[in-house]
Amino acid sequence: MNITASGTTITEADKAAMHAVVDRGWITASAINKEFEKQFGDFVGVPHVRTTNSGSSSNLLAVAAMVESGRWKAGDEIITPACAFPTTVNPLLLYGLVPVFIDVDIPTYNATVDAVEDAITGKTAGIMMAHTLGNPFHPSVFNLGLPVIEDSCDALGSLVKGAHVGQKGVLATCSFFPAHHITMGEGGAVFTQDKELITTVESIRDWGRDCYCEPGCENTCGKRFEHRLGGLPYGYDHKYTYTHLGFNLKITEIQAALGLSQLQRLPEFIKARRENFDFLHGGLQKLSGKLLLPEATVGTTPSWFGFPLTIRAEGERHALQEYMTECGVGTRLLFSGNITRQPYMRDRRYRIHGTLTNCDRIMNDTFWIGVWPGLTTDNLQYMIDKLEAFFK
């Protein structure tokens, strides 16, 4: 048996949607992408959405927009958990911001409000946190008076008091990598309530240009040759005028078509993930003396990305992972563990507030198994049986 920790389901309808784009011959993101952005925004309850080529690019764009808009500046401190995926942290380092790493709670795997609040100083300019494995962090974080970037890459469909994650953050991000809730193959999104910030995001995503014409369009503003910006001469073509330090982080229309098709099945995907999580949680109760089972943050309804487990006895994870691999069951670590111990962090500028005891424990003793919609009841029971067999 081969049970992967993550995966995706591609239907004939998905394939037909992509083939239709190829047949039309217009590959660059256009009308279908716009429709995806609209429907995605309707689903998450946020008016402004821009697609990107990955969730990691989405995080980069969110941080870049905060810096380019002047809301954050190099040297500002940004509070973030040390148990993180690298690309939640890397944009902070790239833009000269100073990550302030804090510990997380087990078994929610999110930083507590108290830990965040205790790390705030006069240098603190904001917070950047992920909803770990789809489990939302506590909503009281938004009551601390600081702008929050919500890394929601693992959390599409997760709710806080009935509202989708990403509604309260100054900016939020999502990923459409095949392991995630819907897929474009590669892809992501930035979304926000802030119209000014989304304009900055779009500019940085599209080379940093000031022009907002769609691909293949010209003179949308009606004054393409009537601008005077920077040190450029009057009338310099607006399509080649750049007001931000930018990149090209767009998707294709083929990706948008796949994402739009997948979006129609998102409610069933979320339902399956929750049901699979509940099945594992119930079936593993008998091992609660050996394994710490995950818990949802109070007041939230997660759309789980994976099923995290922490082994109570130190030093057993390596043997367990080897055993599960031999049994055909995929396991994954909780991303970077304690990111400050990763090789690339050597000589980087950051600050640790307090201890990172739980992050170290996660680094040594935590792993996760899959809950993705392609798993059957037999698959789930097999994973439970093999975990039982290991501890016996």
C-alpha positions as CSV (number, residue, x, y, z in Angstrom):
1,M,0.0,0.0,0.0
2,N,1.2,3.5,-0.8
3,I,-0.5,6.3,1.3
4,T,0.9,9.7,0.6
5,A,0.8,12.5,3.1
6,S,-0.7,14.9,0.6
7,G,-2.1,14.9,-2.9
8,T,-4.7,16.2,-5.3
9,T,-7.6,15.0,-7.4
10,I,-7.8,16.1,-11.0
11,T,-11.1,15.3,-12.8
12,E,-12.0,15.2,-16.5
13,A,-13.7,18.6,-15.9
14,D,-10.5,20.0,-14.7
15,K,-8.6,18.7,-17.8
16,A,-11.3,20.0,-20.1
17,A,-11.1,23.5,-18.5
18,M,-7.3,23.6,-19.2
19,H,-7.6,22.2,-22.7
20,A,-10.2,24.9,-23.6
21,V,-7.7,27.6,-22.7
22,V,-5.0,26.0,-24.9
23,D,-7.5,25.7,-27.7
24,R,-8.3,29.4,-27.5
25,G,-4.6,30.2,-27.8
26,W,-4.5,33.0,-25.1
27,I,-2.3,31.6,-22.4
28,T,-1.5,34.7,-20.3
29,A,-3.8,35.3,-17.3
30,S,-6.9,37.1,-18.5
31,A,-10.7,36.8,-18.1
32,I,-10.6,33.4,-16.5
33,N,-8.1,34.6,-14.0
34,K,-10.3,37.6,-13.2
35,E,-13.2,35.2,-12.6
36,F,-11.2,33.1,-10.3
37,E,-10.1,36.1,-8.3
38,K,-13.8,37.2,-8.0
39,Q,-15.1,33.7,-6.9
40,F,-12.2,33.2,-4.6
41,G,-12.8,36.5,-3.0
42,D,-16.5,35.7,-2.6
43,F,-15.6,32.4,-0.9
44,V,-13.1,33.9,1.6
45,G,-15.3,37.0,2.1
46,V,-12.6,39.5,1.0
47,P,-13.1,42.0,-1.8
48,H,-9.6,42.3,-3.3
49,V,-7.7,39.3,-4.6
50,R,-4.7,38.9,-6.8
51,T,-3.3,35.6,-8.0
52,T,0.4,34.8,-7.9
53,N,2.6,32.0,-9.1
54,S,3.0,30.4,-5.6
55,G,2.1,30.8,-1.9
56,S,5.7,31.7,-1.3
57,S,5.5,34.5,-3.8
58,S,2.3,35.6,-2.1
59,N,4.1,36.0,1.2
60,L,6.9,37.9,-0.6
61,L,4.4,40.2,-2.2
62,A,2.6,40.8,1.1
63,V,5.8,41.9,2.9
64,A,7.0,43.8,-0.2
65,A,3.7,45.8,-0.3
66,M,4.0,46.7,3.4
67,V,7.5,48.0,2.8
68,E,6.9,49.7,-0.6
69,S,3.8,51.4,0.9
70,G,5.9,52.8,3.8
71,R,4.0,50.9,6.5
72,W,7.1,48.8,7.4
73,K,10.7,49.8,7.0
74,A,14.1,48.1,7.2
75,G,15.0,47.5,10.9
76,D,11.5,47.2,12.1
77,E,10.8,44.1,14.2
78,I,8.1,41.7,13.1
79,I,6.9,39.0,15.5
80,T,6.6,35.5,14.1
81,P,6.7,31.9,15.4
82,A,10.0,30.0,15.1
83,C,8.1,26.9,14.1
84,A,7.3,28.0,10.5
85,F,7.7,27.3,6.8
86,P,10.8,29.2,5.6
87,T,8.9,31.4,3.1
88,T,6.8,32.9,5.9
89,V,10.1,34.2,7.3
90,N,12.3,34.8,4.3
91,P,10.6,37.9,2.9
92,L,11.1,39.6,6.3
93,L,14.9,38.9,6.0
94,L,15.0,40.0,2.3
95,Y,13.5,43.4,3.1
96,G,15.7,44.1,6.1
97,L,13.0,43.5,8.7
98,V,14.0,41.8,11.9
99,P,12.1,38.6,12.7
100,V,11.4,38.3,16.4
101,F,10.9,34.5,17.0
102,I,8.6,33.3,19.7
103,D,7.6,29.8,20.9
104,V,4.4,28.0,20.0
105,D,1.9,25.9,21.9
106,I,1.5,22.1,21.7
107,P,-0.9,20.7,20.6
108,T,-2.3,23.6,18.6
109,Y,1.1,24.3,17.1
110,N,0.3,28.1,17.1
111,A,1.8,30.9,19.1
112,T,-0.3,32.0,22.0
113,V,-1.6,35.6,22.4
114,D,0.4,36.0,25.6
115,A,3.6,35.0,23.7
116,V,2.9,37.5,21.0
117,E,2.0,40.3,23.4
118,D,5.0,39.7,25.6
119,A,7.3,40.1,22.6
120,I,6.1,43.6,21.7
121,T,8.5,46.4,22.1
122,G,8.8,50.0,20.8
123,K,10.5,48.6,17.7
124,T,7.6,46.2,16.8
125,A,5.9,47.1,13.6
126,G,3.8,44.1,12.9
127,I,3.1,40.4,13.1
128,M,3.4,37.7,10.5
129,M,1.9,34.3,11.4
130,A,0.7,31.2,9.7
131,H,-2.5,29.2,10.6
132,T,-0.4,26.1,11.2
133,L,-1.6,23.0,9.2
134,G,-4.9,24.8,8.8
135,N,-5.5,25.4,12.5
136,P,-6.2,29.1,12.9
137,F,-4.2,31.1,15.5
138,H,-6.2,32.8,18.2
139,P,-8.2,35.8,17.0
140,S,-7.2,37.9,19.9
141,V,-3.9,38.5,18.1
142,F,-5.8,41.1,16.1
143,N,-6.6,43.0,19.2
144,L,-3.0,43.9,20.0
145,G,-3.0,47.0,17.8
146,L,-0.5,45.8,15.2
147,P,-0.9,45.0,11.5
148,V,-1.0,41.3,10.9
149,I,-0.1,39.4,7.7
150,E,-2.0,36.1,7.8
151,D,-0.2,33.2,6.1
152,S,-3.3,31.2,5.2
153,C,-1.5,28.9,2.7
154,D,-2.5,25.8,4.6
155,A,-5.9,27.1,5.8
156,L,-8.3,27.6,2.9
157,G,-11.7,26.9,4.4
158,S,-10.7,27.4,8.0
159,L,-13.1,29.5,10.1
160,V,-12.8,31.7,13.2
161,K,-16.2,32.3,14.8
162,G,-17.8,31.4,11.4
163,A,-15.6,33.9,9.4
164,H,-13.0,32.7,6.9
165,V,-9.4,33.3,7.9
166,G,-7.8,36.2,6.1
167,Q,-10.6,38.7,6.8
168,K,-8.9,40.5,9.7
169,G,-5.3,40.6,8.5
170,V,-4.0,43.7,6.8
171,L,-3.0,41.2,4.1
172,A,-3.5,37.4,3.8
173,T,-2.0,34.8,1.5
174,C,-2.9,31.4,0.1
175,S,-1.2,28.6,-1.8
176,F,-2.5,26.3,-4.7
177,F,0.4,23.9,-4.7
178,P,-0.8,20.3,-5.3
179,A,-0.6,19.5,-1.5
180,H,-3.1,22.2,-0.7
181,H,-6.8,22.5,-0.6
182,I,-7.2,23.3,-4.2
183,T,-4.5,23.3,-6.8
184,M,-3.3,25.1,-9.9
185,G,-0.2,22.9,-10.1
186,E,1.7,26.0,-8.8
187,G,-0.1,29.1,-7.7
188,G,-1.2,31.3,-4.9
189,A,-3.1,34.5,-4.0
190,V,-2.9,37.6,-1.9
191,F,-6.1,39.0,-0.5
192,T,-7.1,42.0,1.6
193,Q,-9.8,44.5,2.5
194,D,-7.4,47.3,1.7
195,K,-7.8,48.7,-1.8
196,E,-4.6,50.7,-1.6
197,L,-2.5,47.8,-0.6
198,I,-3.9,45.5,-3.3
199,T,-2.9,48.1,-5.9
200,T,0.6,48.0,-4.6
201,V,0.6,44.2,-4.6
202,E,-0.5,44.1,-8.2
203,S,2.2,46.6,-9.2
204,I,5.0,44.6,-7.5
205,R,3.6,41.4,-9.0
206,D,3.6,42.9,-12.5
207,W,7.2,44.1,-12.8
208,G,6.6,47.2,-10.5
209,R,4.8,49.1,-13.2
210,D,2.5,52.0,-12.6
211,C,0.2,50.9,-15.5
212,Y,-2.7,48.7,-14.6
213,C,-3.7,47.6,-18.2
214,E,-4.6,44.0,-18.6
215,P,-2.3,41.9,-20.9
216,G,-3.2,42.8,-24.5
217,C,-4.9,46.0,-23.5
218,E,-3.6,49.6,-23.9
219,N,-4.6,53.0,-22.6
220,T,-7.1,51.8,-19.9
221,C,-6.5,55.1,-18.0
222,G,-7.1,57.2,-21.1
223,K,-3.9,59.1,-20.7
224,R,-1.2,56.7,-21.6
225,F,1.1,59.4,-23.1
226,E,0.1,62.2,-20.6
227,H,2.0,61.2,-17.4
228,R,5.0,62.8,-15.8
229,L,6.4,60.5,-13.1
230,G,9.9,60.5,-11.4
231,G,12.6,61.9,-13.6
232,L,11.0,60.7,-16.8
233,P,10.0,63.2,-19.6
234,Y,6.3,64.2,-20.0
235,G,4.4,61.6,-22.0
236,Y,6.7,58.7,-21.4
237,D,4.7,55.6,-22.2
238,H,2.8,54.6,-19.1
239,K,3.2,50.9,-19.9
240,Y,6.9,51.3,-19.2
241,T,6.8,53.4,-16.1
242,Y,7.7,51.7,-12.9
243,T,6.8,53.1,-9.4
244,H,7.8,50.0,-7.3
245,L,10.6,47.5,-7.2
246,G,8.8,44.6,-8.8
247,F,9.0,41.1,-10.2
248,N,6.9,39.0,-12.6
249,L,5.0,36.6,-10.3
250,K,1.8,36.1,-12.4
251,I,0.1,32.8,-13.2
252,T,-1.1,31.6,-16.6
253,E,-4.7,31.4,-17.8
254,I,-4.3,27.6,-17.8
255,Q,-3.6,27.6,-14.1
256,A,-6.5,29.9,-13.5
257,A,-8.8,27.6,-15.4
258,L,-7.7,24.6,-13.3
259,G,-8.1,26.7,-10.1
260,L,-11.6,27.9,-11.1
261,S,-12.6,24.3,-11.8
262,Q,-11.2,23.1,-8.5
263,L,-12.9,25.9,-6.6
264,Q,-16.3,24.4,-7.5
265,R,-15.4,21.3,-5.4
266,L,-13.8,23.2,-2.5
267,P,-16.7,22.6,-0.1
268,E,-16.5,18.9,-0.6
269,F,-12.7,18.9,-0.2
270,I,-13.0,20.8,3.1
271,K,-15.7,18.4,4.3
272,A,-13.5,15.4,3.5
273,R,-10.5,16.9,5.3
274,R,-12.5,17.5,8.4
275,E,-14.0,14.0,8.3
276,N,-10.6,12.4,7.8
277,F,-9.2,14.4,10.7
278,D,-12.0,13.3,12.9
279,F,-11.6,9.6,11.9
280,L,-7.9,9.7,12.8
281,H,-8.5,11.6,16.0
282,G,-11.1,9.1,17.2
283,G,-9.1,6.1,16.1
284,L,-5.9,7.2,17.8
285,Q,-7.4,7.9,21.2
286,K,-6.1,4.6,22.4
287,L,-2.6,5.8,21.7
288,S,-3.0,9.1,23.6
289,G,-0.5,7.8,26.2
290,K,2.1,7.5,23.4
291,L,1.1,10.4,21.2
292,L,-0.1,14.0,21.8
293,L,-3.1,14.4,19.6
294,P,-3.8,17.8,17.9
295,E,-6.3,20.2,19.2
296,A,-8.1,23.0,17.3
297,T,-7.7,26.5,18.7
298,V,-10.7,27.5,20.8
299,G,-13.4,29.2,18.8
300,T,-12.1,27.9,15.4
301,T,-13.2,25.3,12.9
302,P,-10.0,24.3,11.0
303,S,-9.9,23.0,7.5
304,W,-7.0,20.7,8.3
305,F,-4.0,20.5,6.0
306,G,-2.5,17.5,7.9
307,F,-2.7,15.6,11.2
308,P,0.1,16.5,13.5
309,L,1.4,14.1,16.2
310,T,4.0,14.6,18.9
311,I,5.6,11.5,20.4
312,R,5.6,11.7,24.1
313,A,8.9,9.6,24.5
314,E,11.9,11.5,23.2
315,G,14.0,10.0,20.5
316,E,11.5,7.7,18.8
317,R,10.5,9.8,15.8
318,H,13.2,8.6,13.5
319,A,12.5,5.0,14.1
320,L,8.7,5.6,13.7
321,Q,9.2,7.5,10.4
322,E,11.4,4.7,9.0
323,Y,8.8,2.1,10.1
324,M,5.9,4.0,8.5
325,T,7.9,4.5,5.3
326,E,8.5,0.7,5.2
327,C,4.7,0.2,5.6
328,G,4.0,2.6,2.7
329,V,2.7,5.5,4.8
330,G,4.0,9.0,4.0
331,T,5.0,11.2,6.9
332,R,6.2,14.8,7.0
333,L,7.9,17.0,9.6
334,L,6.3,20.2,10.8
335,F,8.2,22.2,8.3
336,S,11.4,23.8,9.7
337,G,10.9,22.7,13.3
338,N,12.8,25.5,15.0
339,I,13.8,27.6,12.1
340,T,16.6,29.3,14.0
341,R,18.5,26.0,13.9
342,Q,18.3,25.7,10.1
343,P,21.7,26.0,8.3
344,Y,20.7,29.0,6.3
345,M,19.8,31.1,9.3
346,R,23.4,31.3,10.5
347,D,24.6,34.9,10.7
348,R,21.1,36.2,9.8
349,R,19.7,39.2,11.7
350,Y,16.9,38.1,14.1
351,R,15.9,38.1,17.7
352,I,14.6,35.4,19.9
353,H,12.1,36.4,22.6
354,G,11.9,34.0,25.5
355,T,12.7,30.3,25.0
356,L,11.8,28.1,22.0
357,T,11.3,25.0,24.1
358,N,8.3,23.7,22.2
359,C,9.8,24.6,18.8
360,D,12.8,22.4,19.8
361,R,10.5,19.6,20.9
362,I,8.6,19.9,17.6
363,M,11.9,19.7,15.8
364,N,12.8,16.5,17.5
365,D,9.4,14.7,18.2
366,T,6.7,15.9,15.9
367,F,5.5,14.7,12.5
368,W,2.2,14.7,10.5
369,I,0.2,12.3,8.4
370,G,-2.3,13.0,5.7
371,V,-6.0,13.9,5.7
372,W,-6.3,15.0,2.1
373,P,-9.6,14.1,0.2
374,G,-8.1,11.2,-1.8
375,L,-7.7,9.1,1.3
376,T,-10.2,6.3,1.9
377,T,-11.5,5.0,5.2
378,D,-9.3,1.9,4.6
379,N,-6.3,4.2,4.1
380,L,-7.0,6.0,7.4
381,Q,-7.6,2.8,9.3
382,Y,-4.3,1.3,7.9
383,M,-2.4,4.3,9.3
384,I,-4.0,3.9,12.7
385,D,-3.2,0.2,12.7
386,K,0.5,0.7,11.7
387,L,0.9,3.3,14.5
388,E,-0.6,0.9,17.0
389,A,1.7,-1.9,15.7
390,F,4.8,0.4,16.1
391,F,4.1,1.2,19.7
392,K,3.3,-2.4,20.6
